[in-house]
Amino acid sequence: MKKENNNITDEVVDYLIELRKEEQMTQQDIADATGMKRANVARIESKKYTPTLDVIRRYAECLGLEVEVSLKKKLEKDETI
């Protein structure tokens, strides 16, 4: 049974895993490209370790992705678009 994502980091990690597999890359390939140990890549992918934004950026770059962070103010209940 697949675990439900309970935070944004889990969603990002799941996406990175999906893309890694599509690119037919192994955890060792990611480790070699990022300078991390394969065990740390495995911990990230199994959600035993929450990666920093920098680690997510390094992992994403291995897959040809660029990370952008966008923070937006939430609208108040009485505000309209």
N, C-alpha and C positions, 0 to 999 in steps of 0.2 A: 504494500500500500504506500502510495506517495505521500510524503509529508506536506502539509499545507504551509505555504510561505506565511510567516508571521511578521516579517519586517522587510524593509526595502533592500537591505543587504542580502537577504536570502534570495530575493528576486533577481538581483544583479548576479549573484554567484550562479544561480540556476541557468541564467542566460549565457554566462561565460562558459559553463560546462557544456551546454548545448552547442555553442559555436566551436568549442575545442574539439568536440566529437565530430562535428561536420567537417572540420579541417583535417580530421584524422590525425590529430596531435595527441600525444600521451601526456600524462602528468609530468613525466620526466622531461619531455620537450619544453613544457612551460617552465619547469624548474631551471633547466639549462638557460633558457632565454631571459629569465628574470633574475637569476642569481640566487634563487631560493633553493632550499632542499626539497626533494620530492615529497618527503613526509609532511612538510608544511603546506604544500599544494594540496595534498590529500586531506589535511586537517581543515583547510579552507573549504574544499569541496564537500566534505562531510558535515560542515557547519559546527565543527568542534572548536573553531577559531574564527573570530570575526575580524576580517581583514581591514586595515586602514584604507583610506581613500588612495594613498600612494601605492599600496600593494594592488588594489583593484586596477589602478591606472597602468601599472607595469604588466599585469596579466592581460589586460585588454589590448595593450600595444602589441603583444605577441600575436594577437589575432587580427591585427590591422585595424583596430578600433581606436577612436579618440574619445576620451572621457570629458564630458561637459557637465558642470554642476549648475543647476538653476534653482534659486530660491525665490519663491514668490509669496507675497503677503496674502493670507487668507482673507476672503471677503467676509465682512460682517453679515449677519443674517438679513439686515434691512438694506444692504447695498445691492445694487443691480449692475449688470454688465452693460 
